Amino acid sequence: MHFGHSPEIWTAFPELAAGALFAAGIGRDVSVESRIGKFNTTAQSRLAAGPESELPEIQAWRRAFSKMGLKPTQYRCASEQLLRRFRQDKALPRIHPLIDLCNAVSMAFAIPIAVFDVAHIADHLEVRHAGGQETYLTFAGEIEHPEAGEVIFADGADRAHARRWTNRQSGTSAVRDDTKAVLIVAEALHASAGQDVGKLMAALADELDAIWSSAPKIAVLGPASPRLEF
């Protein structure tokens, strides 16, 4: 299997920095509360200085959504959604240890992170423009068809595992109690994106190793090396 972005995405968004991580041996029977506290503290500190909409990482994604023809305050990237809820509620609901960890890391860096159960991905996963024939399964069990030209995460069976790029993932490859192996993707577009994505992936790999004794495979992607094989 492999993950990457289409050449058209790199051309349209040359400022993109992306990190991909593959990890196996993931299980639910662990506690991450003591691990995510430091990331939540970082998020709280950043929000104390101003709302999430003023963070350069979020502003860059808002510009990208506008470029894609989407209203940024209607369709927010995943990290903005998390930070907004965290600012309002002072906490996030617990879902799964891995998701809880990735949410905390995402908020600390203000960079969207997507987590996919690779057992439910067909052949490969690519960030590309939709053709219009792809199917997307909502968490409510409904089937949608992304519009032609929409940026999606698509697999070899023309299933969309995320819509509007970093806005909304699919229920198809969501992490569940029986998830064992995952693909984790972080993407950023701000001025220091390359450096920050590298730091995020290193921090996440350290946490996965400490919690699950995993030895993740990591790649920082770009036009010259656009793919992670796993």
PyMOL CGO cylinders between C-alpha atoms (Angstrom):
from pymol import cmd
from pymol.cgo import CYLINDER

trace = [
    CYLINDER, 0.00, 0.00, 0.00, 1.02, 3.60, -0.37, 0.3, 1, 1, 1, 1, 1, 1,
    CYLINDER, 1.02, 3.60, -0.37, -0.09, 7.14, 0.44, 0.3, 1, 1, 1, 1, 1, 1,
    CYLINDER, -0.09, 7.14, 0.44, 0.57, 10.36, -1.42, 0.3, 1, 1, 1, 1, 1, 1,
    CYLINDER, 0.57, 10.36, -1.42, -0.78, 13.46, -3.13, 0.3, 1, 1, 1, 1, 1, 1,
    CYLINDER, -0.78, 13.46, -3.13, -1.53, 13.83, -6.82, 0.3, 1, 1, 1, 1, 1, 1,
    CYLINDER, -1.53, 13.83, -6.82, 0.77, 16.06, -8.92, 0.3, 1, 1, 1, 1, 1, 1,
    CYLINDER, 0.77, 16.06, -8.92, -2.16, 18.44, -9.36, 0.3, 1, 1, 1, 1, 1, 1,
    CYLINDER, -2.16, 18.44, -9.36, -2.36, 19.02, -5.60, 0.3, 1, 1, 1, 1, 1, 1,
    CYLINDER, -2.36, 19.02, -5.60, 1.36, 19.85, -5.38, 0.3, 1, 1, 1, 1, 1, 1,
    CYLINDER, 1.36, 19.85, -5.38, 0.98, 22.22, -8.31, 0.3, 1, 1, 1, 1, 1, 1,
    CYLINDER, 0.98, 22.22, -8.31, -2.06, 23.98, -6.87, 0.3, 1, 1, 1, 1, 1, 1,
    CYLINDER, -2.06, 23.98, -6.87, -0.61, 24.18, -3.35, 0.3, 1, 1, 1, 1, 1, 1,
    CYLINDER, -0.61, 24.18, -3.35, 3.20, 24.41, -3.63, 0.3, 1, 1, 1, 1, 1, 1,
    CYLINDER, 3.20, 24.41, -3.63, 3.38, 25.62, -0.03, 0.3, 1, 1, 1, 1, 1, 1,
    CYLINDER, 3.38, 25.62, -0.03, 2.02, 22.27, 1.23, 0.3, 1, 1, 1, 1, 1, 1,
    CYLINDER, 2.02, 22.27, 1.23, 4.06, 20.30, 3.75, 0.3, 1, 1, 1, 1, 1, 1,
    CYLINDER, 4.06, 20.30, 3.75, 2.82, 16.82, 4.60, 0.3, 1, 1, 1, 1, 1, 1,
    CYLINDER, 2.82, 16.82, 4.60, 3.86, 14.08, 6.96, 0.3, 1, 1, 1, 1, 1, 1,
    CYLINDER, 3.86, 14.08, 6.96, 2.70, 10.46, 6.86, 0.3, 1, 1, 1, 1, 1, 1,
    CYLINDER, 2.70, 10.46, 6.86, 3.15, 7.78, 9.50, 0.3, 1, 1, 1, 1, 1, 1,
    CYLINDER, 3.15, 7.78, 9.50, 2.31, 4.08, 9.49, 0.3, 1, 1, 1, 1, 1, 1,
    CYLINDER, 2.31, 4.08, 9.49, 2.04, 2.22, 12.79, 0.3, 1, 1, 1, 1, 1, 1,
    CYLINDER, 2.04, 2.22, 12.79, 0.94, -1.29, 13.75, 0.3, 1, 1, 1, 1, 1, 1,
    CYLINDER, 0.94, -1.29, 13.75, 0.18, -2.91, 17.08, 0.3, 1, 1, 1, 1, 1, 1,
    CYLINDER, 0.18, -2.91, 17.08, -2.38, -0.30, 18.08, 0.3, 1, 1, 1, 1, 1, 1,
    CYLINDER, -2.38, -0.30, 18.08, -4.87, -1.30, 20.78, 0.3, 1, 1, 1, 1, 1, 1,
    CYLINDER, -4.87, -1.30, 20.78, -7.47, 0.36, 22.95, 0.3, 1, 1, 1, 1, 1, 1,
    CYLINDER, -7.47, 0.36, 22.95, -6.42, -1.02, 26.35, 0.3, 1, 1, 1, 1, 1, 1,
    CYLINDER, -6.42, -1.02, 26.35, -4.01, 1.78, 27.26, 0.3, 1, 1, 1, 1, 1, 1,
    CYLINDER, -4.01, 1.78, 27.26, -4.27, 5.10, 29.07, 0.3, 1, 1, 1, 1, 1, 1,
    CYLINDER, -4.27, 5.10, 29.07, -3.08, 8.30, 27.38, 0.3, 1, 1, 1, 1, 1, 1,
    CYLINDER, -3.08, 8.30, 27.38, -4.32, 10.84, 29.93, 0.3, 1, 1, 1, 1, 1, 1,
    CYLINDER, -4.32, 10.84, 29.93, -0.86, 11.49, 31.34, 0.3, 1, 1, 1, 1, 1, 1,
    CYLINDER, -0.86, 11.49, 31.34, 0.56, 11.81, 27.82, 0.3, 1, 1, 1, 1, 1, 1,
    CYLINDER, 0.56, 11.81, 27.82, -1.89, 14.29, 26.35, 0.3, 1, 1, 1, 1, 1, 1,
    CYLINDER, -1.89, 14.29, 26.35, -1.79, 16.79, 29.19, 0.3, 1, 1, 1, 1, 1, 1,
    CYLINDER, -1.79, 16.79, 29.19, 1.32, 18.56, 27.90, 0.3, 1, 1, 1, 1, 1, 1,
    CYLINDER, 1.32, 18.56, 27.90, -0.22, 18.98, 24.45, 0.3, 1, 1, 1, 1, 1, 1,
    CYLINDER, -0.22, 18.98, 24.45, -3.44, 20.36, 25.92, 0.3, 1, 1, 1, 1, 1, 1,
    CYLINDER, -3.44, 20.36, 25.92, -1.40, 22.81, 27.98, 0.3, 1, 1, 1, 1, 1, 1,
    CYLINDER, -1.40, 22.81, 27.98, 0.30, 24.03, 24.80, 0.3, 1, 1, 1, 1, 1, 1,
    CYLINDER, 0.30, 24.03, 24.80, -3.07, 24.46, 23.12, 0.3, 1, 1, 1, 1, 1, 1,
    CYLINDER, -3.07, 24.46, 23.12, -4.42, 26.38, 26.10, 0.3, 1, 1, 1, 1, 1, 1,
    CYLINDER, -4.42, 26.38, 26.10, -1.40, 28.68, 26.03, 0.3, 1, 1, 1, 1, 1, 1,
    CYLINDER, -1.40, 28.68, 26.03, -1.83, 29.41, 22.34, 0.3, 1, 1, 1, 1, 1, 1,
    CYLINDER, -1.83, 29.41, 22.34, -5.55, 30.10, 22.75, 0.3, 1, 1, 1, 1, 1, 1,
    CYLINDER, -5.55, 30.10, 22.75, -4.86, 32.42, 25.69, 0.3, 1, 1, 1, 1, 1, 1,
    CYLINDER, -4.86, 32.42, 25.69, -3.00, 34.69, 23.29, 0.3, 1, 1, 1, 1, 1, 1,
    CYLINDER, -3.00, 34.69, 23.29, -5.95, 34.93, 20.89, 0.3, 1, 1, 1, 1, 1, 1,
    CYLINDER, -5.95, 34.93, 20.89, -8.66, 32.89, 19.14, 0.3, 1, 1, 1, 1, 1, 1,
    CYLINDER, -8.66, 32.89, 19.14, -7.78, 29.96, 16.91, 0.3, 1, 1, 1, 1, 1, 1,
    CYLINDER, -7.78, 29.96, 16.91, -8.75, 31.95, 13.81, 0.3, 1, 1, 1, 1, 1, 1,
    CYLINDER, -8.75, 31.95, 13.81, -5.72, 34.19, 14.35, 0.3, 1, 1, 1, 1, 1, 1,
    CYLINDER, -5.72, 34.19, 14.35, -3.16, 31.36, 14.39, 0.3, 1, 1, 1, 1, 1, 1,
    CYLINDER, -3.16, 31.36, 14.39, -1.00, 31.34, 11.23, 0.3, 1, 1, 1, 1, 1, 1,
    CYLINDER, -1.00, 31.34, 11.23, -1.61, 27.61, 10.73, 0.3, 1, 1, 1, 1, 1, 1,
    CYLINDER, -1.61, 27.61, 10.73, -5.39, 28.15, 10.72, 0.3, 1, 1, 1, 1, 1, 1,
    CYLINDER, -5.39, 28.15, 10.72, -5.23, 31.28, 8.59, 0.3, 1, 1, 1, 1, 1, 1,
    CYLINDER, -5.23, 31.28, 8.59, -3.29, 29.34, 5.94, 0.3, 1, 1, 1, 1, 1, 1,
    CYLINDER, -3.29, 29.34, 5.94, -5.97, 26.65, 5.80, 0.3, 1, 1, 1, 1, 1, 1,
    CYLINDER, -5.97, 26.65, 5.80, -8.69, 29.29, 5.60, 0.3, 1, 1, 1, 1, 1, 1,
    CYLINDER, -8.69, 29.29, 5.60, -6.95, 30.75, 2.56, 0.3, 1, 1, 1, 1, 1, 1,
    CYLINDER, -6.95, 30.75, 2.56, -6.75, 27.27, 1.03, 0.3, 1, 1, 1, 1, 1, 1,
    CYLINDER, -6.75, 27.27, 1.03, -10.46, 26.65, 1.61, 0.3, 1, 1, 1, 1, 1, 1,
    CYLINDER, -10.46, 26.65, 1.61, -11.26, 29.99, -0.03, 0.3, 1, 1, 1, 1, 1, 1,
    CYLINDER, -11.26, 29.99, -0.03, -9.05, 28.98, -2.97, 0.3, 1, 1, 1, 1, 1, 1,
    CYLINDER, -9.05, 28.98, -2.97, -11.07, 25.77, -3.26, 0.3, 1, 1, 1, 1, 1, 1,
    CYLINDER, -11.07, 25.77, -3.26, -14.28, 27.80, -3.43, 0.3, 1, 1, 1, 1, 1, 1,
    CYLINDER, -14.28, 27.80, -3.43, -15.38, 26.97, 0.13, 0.3, 1, 1, 1, 1, 1, 1,
    CYLINDER, -15.38, 26.97, 0.13, -16.52, 29.45, 2.77, 0.3, 1, 1, 1, 1, 1, 1,
    CYLINDER, -16.52, 29.45, 2.77, -13.86, 29.13, 5.53, 0.3, 1, 1, 1, 1, 1, 1,
    CYLINDER, -13.86, 29.13, 5.53, -16.31, 29.81, 8.37, 0.3, 1, 1, 1, 1, 1, 1,
    CYLINDER, -16.31, 29.81, 8.37, -18.69, 27.15, 7.05, 0.3, 1, 1, 1, 1, 1, 1,
    CYLINDER, -18.69, 27.15, 7.05, -16.10, 24.48, 6.31, 0.3, 1, 1, 1, 1, 1, 1,
    CYLINDER, -16.10, 24.48, 6.31, -13.23, 24.49, 8.81, 0.3, 1, 1, 1, 1, 1, 1,
    CYLINDER, -13.23, 24.49, 8.81, -10.12, 22.33, 8.78, 0.3, 1, 1, 1, 1, 1, 1,
    CYLINDER, -10.12, 22.33, 8.78, -10.04, 19.63, 11.45, 0.3, 1, 1, 1, 1, 1, 1,
    CYLINDER, -10.04, 19.63, 11.45, -7.56, 21.39, 13.74, 0.3, 1, 1, 1, 1, 1, 1,
    CYLINDER, -7.56, 21.39, 13.74, -9.63, 24.59, 13.76, 0.3, 1, 1, 1, 1, 1, 1,
    CYLINDER, -9.63, 24.59, 13.76, -12.74, 22.58, 14.65, 0.3, 1, 1, 1, 1, 1, 1,
    CYLINDER, -12.74, 22.58, 14.65, -10.91, 20.93, 17.56, 0.3, 1, 1, 1, 1, 1, 1,
    CYLINDER, -10.91, 20.93, 17.56, -9.43, 24.17, 18.88, 0.3, 1, 1, 1, 1, 1, 1,
    CYLINDER, -9.43, 24.17, 18.88, -12.78, 25.93, 18.61, 0.3, 1, 1, 1, 1, 1, 1,
    CYLINDER, -12.78, 25.93, 18.61, -14.50, 23.21, 20.64, 0.3, 1, 1, 1, 1, 1, 1,
    CYLINDER, -14.50, 23.21, 20.64, -11.63, 23.06, 23.14, 0.3, 1, 1, 1, 1, 1, 1,
    CYLINDER, -11.63, 23.06, 23.14, -11.81, 26.84, 23.67, 0.3, 1, 1, 1, 1, 1, 1,
    CYLINDER, -11.81, 26.84, 23.67, -15.56, 26.71, 24.23, 0.3, 1, 1, 1, 1, 1, 1,
    CYLINDER, -15.56, 26.71, 24.23, -15.84, 23.50, 26.29, 0.3, 1, 1, 1, 1, 1, 1,
    CYLINDER, -15.84, 23.50, 26.29, -12.36, 23.42, 27.91, 0.3, 1, 1, 1, 1, 1, 1,
    CYLINDER, -12.36, 23.42, 27.91, -12.12, 19.71, 27.01, 0.3, 1, 1, 1, 1, 1, 1,
    CYLINDER, -12.12, 19.71, 27.01, -12.76, 17.22, 24.23, 0.3, 1, 1, 1, 1, 1, 1,
    CYLINDER, -12.76, 17.22, 24.23, -14.82, 14.02, 24.48, 0.3, 1, 1, 1, 1, 1, 1,
    CYLINDER, -14.82, 14.02, 24.48, -12.80, 10.81, 24.72, 0.3, 1, 1, 1, 1, 1, 1,
    CYLINDER, -12.80, 10.81, 24.72, -13.16, 8.56, 21.66, 0.3, 1, 1, 1, 1, 1, 1,
    CYLINDER, -13.16, 8.56, 21.66, -10.23, 6.11, 21.43, 0.3, 1, 1, 1, 1, 1, 1,
    CYLINDER, -10.23, 6.11, 21.43, -6.74, 6.46, 22.98, 0.3, 1, 1, 1, 1, 1, 1,
    CYLINDER, -6.74, 6.46, 22.98, -5.10, 6.99, 19.59, 0.3, 1, 1, 1, 1, 1, 1,
    CYLINDER, -5.10, 6.99, 19.59, -7.69, 9.52, 18.45, 0.3, 1, 1, 1, 1, 1, 1,
    CYLINDER, -7.69, 9.52, 18.45, -7.51, 11.33, 21.80, 0.3, 1, 1, 1, 1, 1, 1,
    CYLINDER, -7.51, 11.33, 21.80, -3.72, 11.55, 21.47, 0.3, 1, 1, 1, 1, 1, 1,
    CYLINDER, -3.72, 11.55, 21.47, -3.81, 12.74, 17.87, 0.3, 1, 1, 1, 1, 1, 1,
    CYLINDER, -3.81, 12.74, 17.87, -6.45, 15.34, 18.72, 0.3, 1, 1, 1, 1, 1, 1,
    CYLINDER, -6.45, 15.34, 18.72, -4.24, 16.72, 21.49, 0.3, 1, 1, 1, 1, 1, 1,
    CYLINDER, -4.24, 16.72, 21.49, -1.19, 16.84, 19.21, 0.3, 1, 1, 1, 1, 1, 1,
    CYLINDER, -1.19, 16.84, 19.21, -3.25, 18.45, 16.45, 0.3, 1, 1, 1, 1, 1, 1,
    CYLINDER, -3.25, 18.45, 16.45, -4.42, 21.21, 18.79, 0.3, 1, 1, 1, 1, 1, 1,
    CYLINDER, -4.42, 21.21, 18.79, -0.93, 21.86, 20.16, 0.3, 1, 1, 1, 1, 1, 1,
    CYLINDER, -0.93, 21.86, 20.16, 0.46, 22.35, 16.64, 0.3, 1, 1, 1, 1, 1, 1,
    CYLINDER, 0.46, 22.35, 16.64, -2.81, 23.74, 15.16, 0.3, 1, 1, 1, 1, 1, 1,
    CYLINDER, -2.81, 23.74, 15.16, -2.23, 21.34, 12.25, 0.3, 1, 1, 1, 1, 1, 1,
    CYLINDER, -2.23, 21.34, 12.25, -4.93, 18.93, 11.03, 0.3, 1, 1, 1, 1, 1, 1,
    CYLINDER, -4.93, 18.93, 11.03, -4.22, 15.25, 11.59, 0.3, 1, 1, 1, 1, 1, 1,
    CYLINDER, -4.22, 15.25, 11.59, -6.15, 12.43, 9.92, 0.3, 1, 1, 1, 1, 1, 1,
    CYLINDER, -6.15, 12.43, 9.92, -6.07, 8.85, 11.21, 0.3, 1, 1, 1, 1, 1, 1,
    CYLINDER, -6.07, 8.85, 11.21, -7.16, 5.93, 9.00, 0.3, 1, 1, 1, 1, 1, 1,
    CYLINDER, -7.16, 5.93, 9.00, -7.60, 2.24, 9.80, 0.3, 1, 1, 1, 1, 1, 1,
    CYLINDER, -7.60, 2.24, 9.80, -5.61, 0.70, 6.94, 0.3, 1, 1, 1, 1, 1, 1,
    CYLINDER, -5.61, 0.70, 6.94, -7.67, -2.52, 7.06, 0.3, 1, 1, 1, 1, 1, 1,
    CYLINDER, -7.67, -2.52, 7.06, -10.46, -0.52, 5.41, 0.3, 1, 1, 1, 1, 1, 1,
    CYLINDER, -10.46, -0.52, 5.41, -8.37, 1.10, 2.65, 0.3, 1, 1, 1, 1, 1, 1,
    CYLINDER, -8.37, 1.10, 2.65, -8.27, -0.50, -0.79, 0.3, 1, 1, 1, 1, 1, 1,
    CYLINDER, -8.27, -0.50, -0.79, -4.76, -0.64, -2.31, 0.3, 1, 1, 1, 1, 1, 1,
    CYLINDER, -4.76, -0.64, -2.31, -3.71, 2.98, -1.70, 0.3, 1, 1, 1, 1, 1, 1,
    CYLINDER, -3.71, 2.98, -1.70, -4.81, 6.37, -0.43, 0.3, 1, 1, 1, 1, 1, 1,
    CYLINDER, -4.81, 6.37, -0.43, -4.28, 9.55, -2.45, 0.3, 1, 1, 1, 1, 1, 1,
    CYLINDER, -4.28, 9.55, -2.45, -5.18, 13.18, -1.88, 0.3, 1, 1, 1, 1, 1, 1,
    CYLINDER, -5.18, 13.18, -1.88, -6.60, 14.22, -5.24, 0.3, 1, 1, 1, 1, 1, 1,
    CYLINDER, -6.60, 14.22, -5.24, -9.44, 15.98, -6.96, 0.3, 1, 1, 1, 1, 1, 1,
    CYLINDER, -9.44, 15.98, -6.96, -12.68, 14.01, -7.12, 0.3, 1, 1, 1, 1, 1, 1,
    CYLINDER, -12.68, 14.01, -7.12, -14.06, 12.85, -10.42, 0.3, 1, 1, 1, 1, 1, 1,
    CYLINDER, -14.06, 12.85, -10.42, -17.62, 12.78, -9.07, 0.3, 1, 1, 1, 1, 1, 1,
    CYLINDER, -17.62, 12.78, -9.07, -18.09, 9.01, -9.10, 0.3, 1, 1, 1, 1, 1, 1,
    CYLINDER, -18.09, 9.01, -9.10, -16.56, 8.39, -5.67, 0.3, 1, 1, 1, 1, 1, 1,
    CYLINDER, -16.56, 8.39, -5.67, -18.61, 7.27, -2.67, 0.3, 1, 1, 1, 1, 1, 1,
    CYLINDER, -18.61, 7.27, -2.67, -18.32, 8.70, 0.83, 0.3, 1, 1, 1, 1, 1, 1,
    CYLINDER, -18.32, 8.70, 0.83, -19.78, 7.04, 3.93, 0.3, 1, 1, 1, 1, 1, 1,
    CYLINDER, -19.78, 7.04, 3.93, -20.85, 9.42, 6.69, 0.3, 1, 1, 1, 1, 1, 1,
    CYLINDER, -20.85, 9.42, 6.69, -20.64, 8.48, 10.37, 0.3, 1, 1, 1, 1, 1, 1,
    CYLINDER, -20.64, 8.48, 10.37, -24.44, 8.31, 10.28, 0.3, 1, 1, 1, 1, 1, 1,
    CYLINDER, -24.44, 8.31, 10.28, -24.27, 5.58, 7.62, 0.3, 1, 1, 1, 1, 1, 1,
    CYLINDER, -24.27, 5.58, 7.62, -25.38, 7.70, 4.67, 0.3, 1, 1, 1, 1, 1, 1,
    CYLINDER, -25.38, 7.70, 4.67, -23.70, 7.62, 1.25, 0.3, 1, 1, 1, 1, 1, 1,
    CYLINDER, -23.70, 7.62, 1.25, -22.61, 10.88, -0.37, 0.3, 1, 1, 1, 1, 1, 1,
    CYLINDER, -22.61, 10.88, -0.37, -20.86, 11.64, -3.66, 0.3, 1, 1, 1, 1, 1, 1,
    CYLINDER, -20.86, 11.64, -3.66, -18.21, 14.38, -3.54, 0.3, 1, 1, 1, 1, 1, 1,
    CYLINDER, -18.21, 14.38, -3.54, -18.55, 16.97, -6.26, 0.3, 1, 1, 1, 1, 1, 1,
    CYLINDER, -18.55, 16.97, -6.26, -16.18, 16.78, -9.22, 0.3, 1, 1, 1, 1, 1, 1,
    CYLINDER, -16.18, 16.78, -9.22, -13.08, 18.83, -8.44, 0.3, 1, 1, 1, 1, 1, 1,
    CYLINDER, -13.08, 18.83, -8.44, -13.44, 18.57, -4.66, 0.3, 1, 1, 1, 1, 1, 1,
    CYLINDER, -13.44, 18.57, -4.66, -10.21, 17.61, -2.86, 0.3, 1, 1, 1, 1, 1, 1,
    CYLINDER, -10.21, 17.61, -2.86, -10.63, 14.20, -1.24, 0.3, 1, 1, 1, 1, 1, 1,
    CYLINDER, -10.63, 14.20, -1.24, -8.66, 11.28, 0.18, 0.3, 1, 1, 1, 1, 1, 1,
    CYLINDER, -8.66, 11.28, 0.18, -9.47, 8.48, -2.28, 0.3, 1, 1, 1, 1, 1, 1,
    CYLINDER, -9.47, 8.48, -2.28, -8.54, 4.80, -2.28, 0.3, 1, 1, 1, 1, 1, 1,
    CYLINDER, -8.54, 4.80, -2.28, -8.25, 2.28, -5.11, 0.3, 1, 1, 1, 1, 1, 1,
    CYLINDER, -8.25, 2.28, -5.11, -11.96, 1.43, -4.92, 0.3, 1, 1, 1, 1, 1, 1,
    CYLINDER, -11.96, 1.43, -4.92, -13.00, 5.07, -5.51, 0.3, 1, 1, 1, 1, 1, 1,
    CYLINDER, -13.00, 5.07, -5.51, -14.08, 5.46, -1.89, 0.3, 1, 1, 1, 1, 1, 1,
    CYLINDER, -14.08, 5.46, -1.89, -13.57, 8.92, -0.40, 0.3, 1, 1, 1, 1, 1, 1,
    CYLINDER, -13.57, 8.92, -0.40, -12.08, 8.62, 3.09, 0.3, 1, 1, 1, 1, 1, 1,
    CYLINDER, -12.08, 8.62, 3.09, -12.21, 12.38, 3.67, 0.3, 1, 1, 1, 1, 1, 1,
    CYLINDER, -12.21, 12.38, 3.67, -14.12, 15.23, 2.05, 0.3, 1, 1, 1, 1, 1, 1,
    CYLINDER, -14.12, 15.23, 2.05, -13.07, 18.84, 1.45, 0.3, 1, 1, 1, 1, 1, 1,
    CYLINDER, -13.07, 18.84, 1.45, -9.48, 17.83, 2.13, 0.3, 1, 1, 1, 1, 1, 1,
    CYLINDER, -9.48, 17.83, 2.13, -9.01, 18.37, 5.88, 0.3, 1, 1, 1, 1, 1, 1,
    CYLINDER, -9.01, 18.37, 5.88, -12.63, 19.12, 6.74, 0.3, 1, 1, 1, 1, 1, 1,
    CYLINDER, -12.63, 19.12, 6.74, -14.38, 15.79, 7.38, 0.3, 1, 1, 1, 1, 1, 1,
    CYLINDER, -14.38, 15.79, 7.38, -13.31, 12.14, 7.48, 0.3, 1, 1, 1, 1, 1, 1,
    CYLINDER, -13.31, 12.14, 7.48, -15.40, 9.13, 6.52, 0.3, 1, 1, 1, 1, 1, 1,
    CYLINDER, -15.40, 9.13, 6.52, -16.83, 6.43, 8.70, 0.3, 1, 1, 1, 1, 1, 1,
    CYLINDER, -16.83, 6.43, 8.70, -15.33, 3.79, 6.38, 0.3, 1, 1, 1, 1, 1, 1,
    CYLINDER, -15.33, 3.79, 6.38, -11.81, 3.86, 7.82, 0.3, 1, 1, 1, 1, 1, 1,
    CYLINDER, -11.81, 3.86, 7.82, -12.53, 5.37, 11.24, 0.3, 1, 1, 1, 1, 1, 1,
    CYLINDER, -12.53, 5.37, 11.24, -10.51, 3.96, 14.13, 0.3, 1, 1, 1, 1, 1, 1,
    CYLINDER, -10.51, 3.96, 14.13, -12.49, 1.35, 16.07, 0.3, 1, 1, 1, 1, 1, 1,
    CYLINDER, -12.49, 1.35, 16.07, -11.95, -0.95, 19.04, 0.3, 1, 1, 1, 1, 1, 1,
    CYLINDER, -11.95, -0.95, 19.04, -10.49, -3.65, 16.76, 0.3, 1, 1, 1, 1, 1, 1,
    CYLINDER, -10.49, -3.65, 16.76, -8.14, -1.33, 14.85, 0.3, 1, 1, 1, 1, 1, 1,
    CYLINDER, -8.14, -1.33, 14.85, -4.59, -2.70, 14.71, 0.3, 1, 1, 1, 1, 1, 1,
    CYLINDER, -4.59, -2.70, 14.71, -2.73, -0.69, 12.07, 0.3, 1, 1, 1, 1, 1, 1,
    CYLINDER, -2.73, -0.69, 12.07, -3.15, 2.94, 11.07, 0.3, 1, 1, 1, 1, 1, 1,
    CYLINDER, -3.15, 2.94, 11.07, -2.02, 5.57, 8.63, 0.3, 1, 1, 1, 1, 1, 1,
    CYLINDER, -2.02, 5.57, 8.63, -1.69, 9.03, 10.18, 0.3, 1, 1, 1, 1, 1, 1,
    CYLINDER, -1.69, 9.03, 10.18, -1.41, 12.12, 7.97, 0.3, 1, 1, 1, 1, 1, 1,
    CYLINDER, -1.41, 12.12, 7.97, -0.58, 15.71, 9.00, 0.3, 1, 1, 1, 1, 1, 1,
    CYLINDER, -0.58, 15.71, 9.00, -0.72, 18.58, 6.50, 0.3, 1, 1, 1, 1, 1, 1,
    CYLINDER, -0.72, 18.58, 6.50, 0.10, 22.28, 6.79, 0.3, 1, 1, 1, 1, 1, 1,
    CYLINDER, 0.10, 22.28, 6.79, 0.37, 25.31, 4.52, 0.3, 1, 1, 1, 1, 1, 1,
    CYLINDER, 0.37, 25.31, 4.52, 1.76, 28.13, 6.68, 0.3, 1, 1, 1, 1, 1, 1,
    CYLINDER, 1.76, 28.13, 6.68, 5.20, 29.73, 6.33, 0.3, 1, 1, 1, 1, 1, 1,
    CYLINDER, 5.20, 29.73, 6.33, 7.03, 27.34, 8.69, 0.3, 1, 1, 1, 1, 1, 1,
    CYLINDER, 7.03, 27.34, 8.69, 4.95, 24.30, 7.71, 0.3, 1, 1, 1, 1, 1, 1,
    CYLINDER, 4.95, 24.30, 7.71, 7.87, 22.10, 6.70, 0.3, 1, 1, 1, 1, 1, 1,
    CYLINDER, 7.87, 22.10, 6.70, 9.65, 22.55, 10.02, 0.3, 1, 1, 1, 1, 1, 1,
    CYLINDER, 9.65, 22.55, 10.02, 6.50, 22.26, 12.10, 0.3, 1, 1, 1, 1, 1, 1,
    CYLINDER, 6.50, 22.26, 12.10, 5.22, 19.13, 10.37, 0.3, 1, 1, 1, 1, 1, 1,
    CYLINDER, 5.22, 19.13, 10.37, 8.60, 17.48, 10.98, 0.3, 1, 1, 1, 1, 1, 1,
    CYLINDER, 8.60, 17.48, 10.98, 8.39, 18.33, 14.69, 0.3, 1, 1, 1, 1, 1, 1,
    CYLINDER, 8.39, 18.33, 14.69, 4.80, 17.10, 14.88, 0.3, 1, 1, 1, 1, 1, 1,
    CYLINDER, 4.80, 17.10, 14.88, 5.62, 13.76, 13.28, 0.3, 1, 1, 1, 1, 1, 1,
    CYLINDER, 5.62, 13.76, 13.28, 8.63, 13.26, 15.56, 0.3, 1, 1, 1, 1, 1, 1,
    CYLINDER, 8.63, 13.26, 15.56, 6.54, 14.04, 18.65, 0.3, 1, 1, 1, 1, 1, 1,
    CYLINDER, 6.54, 14.04, 18.65, 3.78, 11.70, 17.53, 0.3, 1, 1, 1, 1, 1, 1,
    CYLINDER, 3.78, 11.70, 17.53, 6.23, 8.89, 16.77, 0.3, 1, 1, 1, 1, 1, 1,
    CYLINDER, 6.23, 8.89, 16.77, 7.74, 9.25, 20.25, 0.3, 1, 1, 1, 1, 1, 1,
    CYLINDER, 7.74, 9.25, 20.25, 4.30, 9.00, 21.84, 0.3, 1, 1, 1, 1, 1, 1,
    CYLINDER, 4.30, 9.00, 21.84, 3.31, 5.95, 19.81, 0.3, 1, 1, 1, 1, 1, 1,
    CYLINDER, 3.31, 5.95, 19.81, 6.54, 4.21, 20.76, 0.3, 1, 1, 1, 1, 1, 1,
    CYLINDER, 6.54, 4.21, 20.76, 6.07, 5.05, 24.44, 0.3, 1, 1, 1, 1, 1, 1,
    CYLINDER, 6.07, 5.05, 24.44, 2.41, 4.01, 24.59, 0.3, 1, 1, 1, 1, 1, 1,
    CYLINDER, 2.41, 4.01, 24.59, 2.20, 1.05, 22.20, 0.3, 1, 1, 1, 1, 1, 1,
    CYLINDER, 2.20, 1.05, 22.20, 5.89, 0.10, 21.82, 0.3, 1, 1, 1, 1, 1, 1,
    CYLINDER, 5.89, 0.10, 21.82, 5.39, 0.80, 18.13, 0.3, 1, 1, 1, 1, 1, 1,
    CYLINDER, 5.39, 0.80, 18.13, 8.18, 1.53, 15.68, 0.3, 1, 1, 1, 1, 1, 1,
    CYLINDER, 8.18, 1.53, 15.68, 6.34, 3.82, 13.24, 0.3, 1, 1, 1, 1, 1, 1,
    CYLINDER, 6.34, 3.82, 13.24, 7.41, 4.31, 9.65, 0.3, 1, 1, 1, 1, 1, 1,
    CYLINDER, 7.41, 4.31, 9.65, 7.52, 8.03, 8.87, 0.3, 1, 1, 1, 1, 1, 1,
    CYLINDER, 7.52, 8.03, 8.87, 7.91, 10.12, 5.72, 0.3, 1, 1, 1, 1, 1, 1,
    CYLINDER, 7.91, 10.12, 5.72, 7.88, 13.87, 5.21, 0.3, 1, 1, 1, 1, 1, 1,
    CYLINDER, 7.88, 13.87, 5.21, 6.42, 14.28, 1.75, 0.3, 1, 1, 1, 1, 1, 1,
    CYLINDER, 6.42, 14.28, 1.75, 7.06, 16.78, -1.01, 0.3, 1, 1, 1, 1, 1, 1,
    CYLINDER, 7.06, 16.78, -1.01, 7.02, 17.00, -4.82, 0.3, 1, 1, 1, 1, 1, 1,
    CYLINDER, 7.02, 17.00, -4.82, 10.41, 15.24, -5.00, 0.3, 1, 1, 1, 1, 1, 1,
    CYLINDER, 10.41, 15.24, -5.00, 9.34, 12.45, -2.61, 0.3, 1, 1, 1, 1, 1, 1,
    CYLINDER, 9.34, 12.45, -2.61, 5.55, 12.40, -2.69, 0.3, 1, 1, 1, 1, 1, 1,
    CYLINDER, 5.55, 12.40, -2.69, 4.79, 8.89, -1.44, 0.3, 1, 1, 1, 1, 1, 1,
    CYLINDER, 4.79, 8.89, -1.44, 4.97, 6.70, 1.67, 0.3, 1, 1, 1, 1, 1, 1,
    CYLINDER, 4.97, 6.70, 1.67, 5.07, 2.96, 1.00, 0.3, 1, 1, 1, 1, 1, 1,
    CYLINDER, 5.07, 2.96, 1.00, 3.78, 0.82, 3.86, 0.3, 1, 1, 1, 1, 1, 1,
]
cmd.load_cgo(trace, "trace")
